[in-house]
């Protein structure tokens, strides 16, 4: 069970702080809810029924600084996902990666779409709109978590990652 003031990731909503655990009366029944406030959208409030396993399963703990450092350390050696030519299958697979929120999968998705986008540029083409959206969503999810855990601005995440990778290459 989560606690008040804990910071969690809620689905694709991103980083949220649990501001309260409160009882609410809906349709003549009283239920307990986690009250979440997204860090990057303060005008929004999310209520997650504690006894709804599906919705509670969308809440994940944030990575620690050490886990982020390890993820960054592993990035250069990570292979991307296999490119799926069938657009429908690709959308289905990438949507699953986004919904699962697994950080290693997100890194692989970002890498895959970045490389494909660069190849498209060489051909004078652009990344397909849905692929661009998956790329932005994956980056947003990863960068927001890194920023919150490392206590840096979202804009500082990519330079932070690149500097860590560069330092590791120099030390090797």
C-alpha positions in Angstrom: 0.0 0.0 0.0 1.2 3.5 -0.9 1.5 6.3 1.6 0.6 10.0 1.5 3.4 12.2 0.1 4.9 9.3 -1.8 5.8 10.0 -5.4 4.7 7.5 -7.9 4.3 7.1 -11.7 0.7 6.7 -12.8 0.3 5.1 -16.2 0.9 7.6 -19.0 -0.1 10.5 -16.7 3.5 10.6 -15.4 4.9 11.5 -12.0 2.3 12.1 -9.3 2.4 12.8 -5.6 -0.1 11.0 -3.4 -1.6 14.0 -1.6 -4.3 12.0 0.3 -5.9 8.7 0.9 -9.5 9.6 1.3 -13.0 8.0 1.5 -15.4 9.2 -1.1 -19.1 8.4 -1.4 -20.2 7.5 -5.0 -23.4 5.8 -5.9 -24.3 5.1 -2.2 -21.1 3.3 -1.5 -18.1 4.6 0.3 -14.7 3.7 -1.1 -11.1 4.6 -0.3 -9.1 6.4 -3.0 -5.5 7.5 -3.6 -5.7 11.2 -4.5 -2.9 11.9 -7.0 -1.6 15.3 -8.2 0.6 15.1 -11.3 3.8 17.1 -10.9 3.8 18.4 -14.4 0.1 19.2 -14.6 -0.9 20.8 -11.3 -4.5 21.6 -12.5 -5.3 17.9 -12.7 -6.3 15.5 -9.9 -6.5 11.7 -10.2 -8.6 9.5 -8.0 -7.6 5.8 -7.9 -9.9 3.4 -6.0 -7.7 1.4 -3.6 -9.6 -1.8 -4.2 -9.5 -1.6 -8.0 -6.5 -3.8 -8.8 -6.4 -2.8 -12.4 -6.1 0.9 -11.7 -3.8 0.5 -8.7 -1.5 -1.7 -10.9 -1.0 1.4 -13.1 0.8 3.0 -10.2 4.5 2.2 -10.1 7.3 3.3 -7.9 9.9 5.7 -9.3 13.4 4.5 -10.0 16.1 5.4 -7.6 19.1 7.5 -8.6 21.2 4.3 -8.6 18.7 2.5 -10.9 18.7 5.5 -13.3 22.5 5.5 -13.3 22.5 1.8 -14.2 19.9 2.3 -16.9 22.0 5.1 -18.4 25.2 3.0 -18.2 23.5 0.2 -20.1 22.0 2.5 -22.8 24.9 2.3 -25.3 24.8 -1.5 -25.4 21.0 -1.7 -25.6 19.7 -2.9 -28.9 16.6 -1.2 -30.2 13.4 -3.0 -30.8 13.1 -4.9 -34.1 11.5 -2.6 -36.7 7.9 -3.7 -37.6 7.0 -2.8 -41.2 3.3 -3.5 -40.7 2.0 -0.2 -39.3 -0.9 -1.7 -37.5 1.3 -4.3 -35.7 3.9 -1.6 -35.0 1.3 0.7 -33.4 0.0 -2.2 -31.3 3.5 -3.2 -30.1 4.6 0.4 -29.3 1.3 1.2 -27.6 2.0 -1.8 -25.3 5.5 -0.5 -24.5 4.1 2.8 -23.5 1.3 1.3 -21.4 3.7 -1.1 -19.6 6.0 1.7 -18.8 9.0 -0.6 -18.5 12.0 1.8 -18.6 14.3 -0.6 -20.5 11.6 -1.1 -23.2 11.1 2.7 -23.3 14.8 3.2 -24.0 14.7 0.6 -26.7 11.6 2.2 -28.3 13.3 5.7 -28.2 16.4 4.2 -29.8 14.5 2.4 -32.5 12.4 5.4 -33.5 15.4 7.7 -33.3 17.5 5.5 -35.7 14.5 5.0 -38.0 13.9 8.8 -38.0 17.5 9.5 -38.9 17.3 6.9 -41.8 14.1 8.6 -43.0 15.9 12.0 -43.0 18.6 10.6 -45.2 15.9 9.6 -47.7 14.3 13.0 -47.5 11.4 11.7 -45.6 9.9 12.2 -42.1 9.0 9.9 -39.3 5.4 8.7 -39.6 3.1 10.8 -37.3 2.1 8.0 -35.0 5.8 6.9 -34.6 6.6 10.6 -33.8 3.9 10.5 -31.1 5.2 7.3 -29.6 8.8 8.8 -29.6 7.6 11.9 -27.8 5.5 9.9 -25.3 8.3 7.6 -24.5 10.8 10.5 -24.1 8.3 12.4 -21.9 7.7 9.4 -19.6 11.4 8.6 -19.2 12.6 12.2 -19.0 10.0 13.3 -16.4 10.9 10.3 -14.2 14.6 11.0 -14.5 14.1 14.7 -13.8 12.0 14.1 -10.7 14.3 11.4 -9.3 17.5 13.3 -10.0 16.0 16.7 -9.0 16.9 18.4 -12.3 14.8 20.2 -15.0 13.3 18.1 -17.8 15.4 20.1 -20.3 18.5 18.9 -18.4 17.8 15.2 -18.7 19.2 14.6 -22.2 22.4 16.6 -21.6 22.8 14.7 -18.3 22.4 11.3 -20.1 24.8 12.3 -22.9 27.4 13.5 -20.4 27.2 10.3 -18.4 27.6 8.2 -21.5 30.5 10.3 -22.7 32.2 10.0 -19.3 31.8 6.3 -19.2 33.3 6.0 -22.7 36.3 8.1 -21.7 36.8 6.0 -18.5 36.6 2.7 -20.5 
